Each structure stands twice: as C-alpha cells, then as structure tokens.
Amino acid sequence: MYLINRRQFLFLSTGTAIAALTQCSHNTNSVSSIQPANLTALTTSSNGLLETALEARPGLIRLGQQQGNLLTYNGQIPGPRLEAKPGDTVKIHFTNKLSQATNLHYHGLHIPQTGNADNIFLSVPPGETQTYEFTLPKNHPSGTFYYHPHLHELVAEQVFGGLGGIFIVRGELDDIPEIRAAREEFLFLKDFALDANGQIPAPGHMELMRGREGAILTVNGQVNPTFTIPSGGLLRFRIVNASTSRFYRLSLEDHPFYLIATDGGSIAKPVELRELLLSPGERAEVLVQGKRPPGRYRLLSLPYDRGGGMGMMGGGMMGGMGMMGSSAPISNQPDLIATLTYKDAIATPLPLPEKLIPVETLPQPSKTRRIELSMLMGMGNGMVMQMAFLFNNKTFDMNRVDATVKLGTIEDWELVNVDPDGMEHSFHLHTNPFQVISRNGKPDPYQAWEDTLRIRANETVQIRIPFRDFTGKTVYHCHVLDHEDLGMMGIVAVEA
Ligand SMILES: [Cu+2]
C-alpha cells in the first residue's frame, strides 16, 4: 500500500470512484418494541448505592417526523440519567442484546480504569451480561458526565446508532444557593441520519474521514424541544455533546450564557459567553437569566468549519462523490436546536452567583511529552482507499503501551495537530482530568478541569495532567469517534 497526504487524496478523490473501507452493519434486525424517546427516566442513588440494570438493545424510536431503527439503553434515547454523590458505590448490571459486542465507558469520571470499573478493554459479547462496579472517590467533583459504549472499531457506529446517557455527580456545585434556585434542564445533544426506511445509512468513505454526522438534530431525543424560564428566573443548562462527530457552536438569541462548569466540574466564577463551542464528548454547564421580554428565543448551533478543506468544498464535492447515505451537508445556516419561552414571573429576580468553587493550581510537571496528531491516506489491495488517524505516526495497537506514567506525578502533554490543512480533533483522556495551560503559546484565559479538548489544524495545546489514585492501563483518543475507530488512540499505563 502506498501512502499519500490529505491534499493529494482530496485531489485524487474528486476524479476517482472510491470503495468504502468499512461497511457498517446495523443491529436493527430484531426490533423489539415501539417506545417514545424518554425525557424523564432517572435512576438516583440512595443510602450510598446506585444499583440499576442497563440493557443495550435495538429499538424503534420516533425522531421528529420519522421513526428510526436505533440502538437504545433500556429502550430509550438517551439512556436513563444516572445520578450519584461523591463516595457512592455504583453497580450496573449490564446486558448486551445487540448483535455485536459492546461495553461501557464512564466518560469523565475519576474512577479505576481496571477490573469491572471503567475498563474499556472489557468486551461484552452479544447475549452476555457484565456487572460494572465502582465507588466514586469522596472528593469527586460534582458535574455532568456521560456514559457510552467504547469497544474499539465499533464506537462510532454504536454511538451514532443512539447509545449514550448522562451521568450526574451531585455535590458542592449543586449546594451553592443561587444554583440551587435555578431551574435545572439537561441538553443531551445528538445527531442522527435516517433513510426513507428509518434505517441508519452506512457511512461513505468521506464520512468516515470527516466523522459521520446526521441532519436530524435532537436534544434528549426530541427535535426542537421547548424549555421555559420564568421572568426574573435562572435556568441551568447541563449540556453534553453526545454526537459522534458534530461540533456545536451554541448561541441563544438575545441571551448570554454564564458558564459555571466545564467537563470536570465547577470553575471559580461565572464567565459570560455569547457562544459556547463543544466538540464531541465535551460538556458544559451554563446559567441563563430570564431578563428579556417574554417571547420565543431560539437556541442555535451556528455554522462551524472544523477544517480539512471540507468546509470550502461544501456539499458540491460531497454530492459529486456519490456518497452513500444521507449525511448532513456542511451547512452555512444556523441549525435550530431548541426553543426557550417565558412562563410565569418571579417577584424578586434571582441573582447570578458571584463565586463558585476555586480550581486548584497544579504544581509544575515532572515530565513533558509531545503527541502529534495526523492522518494518512493510502491505496490498499484492489485499489481500495484506506486511511488511518495517528498519534505520533502510529495507529492504535492493543498490545503497545504508548506512555508509561508514574502514579502521583504530574505531566505536561503538548498536543500538536501537525496536518497543516487538517481537520480539527477532539482529544480525550480517560480517568484523569487535566487543565489547559496554553493554546499556541497563549495562556489559557481561565483555569478549568477538562477531559475533552478541541485541537485545530496547526494548533499546539499544552495540558497539565495529575495522575492520581489509580494504576493500570487506559486510553487517550480522538473523540471524533470515526477517527478513534480508525486508529487515533493510544494506551497510557500508570504504574505505582
Ligand atoms: Cu479526530
């Protein structure tokens, strides 16, 4: 197989019929029941224990005007919202009723990466069960987290099929009086593609390269749901980008966002934002003030070019390539996500909190690593295009450790997107959240805990990671999940 870079590939591919590298099969043959998307399902812990059953299975789900043969947890999209407190034990009796293997990852939680905890090397074959069990550390930050399947080479397909749910850790942030007074809503953002028969179309080659997206945008499984705010009131949105590849550039008409939490929990004080950009796997919490005249205000996702030259080519090239499926064209228009309306009024307007929870300043690192992000295209047997997404010029190898780290140390990782005209990636590290130190040499504007991070073409982002509490192997990867499945993942081993 010979290898070419992306620019050569794009030139070549405009005049060449491309066979798809991967034909995805969807597990929707045995649809069990018709169930509406569920907004309210909730499982909370009591007496220090969250114990629940979770079943991955196909289901017929209504998405706006269409019914889709999708993949569900317990027959619903999103899966049940799980809520626990720091110190709680979590026990999940998981059953796989899909036609292929799967597993569970607890995205953003600081829990063991081994045994039957957040161990993404476990595989649960069809028809099998697995009990996941872990205890949240007593000092675990409160925040908005995310569970989803994480079996290498099947992650994009299963997440795009609908699998995923919210995991809330309730604690300190929720006890701040102004936040307690706010109305809490959840925005689980997920895009879908369906053909006329309600099936998810198999992705074409370019969709795999770019990362598959769909034109049906949902919040909690609903198309354009309405949220209400009282005049003078406060709304707290807990937002999860649960899409496979789609970036959201959120903006609420006439209302600023007040950012209060990032991936890993609270920031030190609210930050006013006009827009909120979330890459796949990222979460944020914002407050909205009900200070405008009563009316309808649209929550939009503004156009966003995530690079790779695809933005410039637009739908023309995509269409001209005879793509399979019905992926979303690259839009120059804002997408409608949800609607905010005013209902009722509060006599004394609720104030914003002035202070939240201080974020610790990390000591200097004992080691610095450089990780380059890139991709390769090549022509394999039978002139079938192949592609790989790489960290330090290597694709994922289950039997190779890419970084050995000593438990209790702090490292700086320099993440460099070396494709000069490449795509933006979404870097995610399991188990240990990090802080962004600088982006292209510029210090990060505020301290925050992150676990998922955008890295544009040509950017260098320096992050600082404390490796605490847990030994064993886990992974870092691109959360544009097609890129992860195509090799953009590495293993980090934490040793005592
Ligand atoms: Cu990527």
Boltz pocket constraint, residues with backbone or C-beta under 6 A from the ligand:
constraints:
  - pocket:
      binder: B
      contacts: [[A, 389], [A, 424], [A, 425], [A, 426], [A, 478], [A, 479], [A, 480], [A, 483], [A, 484], [A, 488]]
      max_distance: 6.0
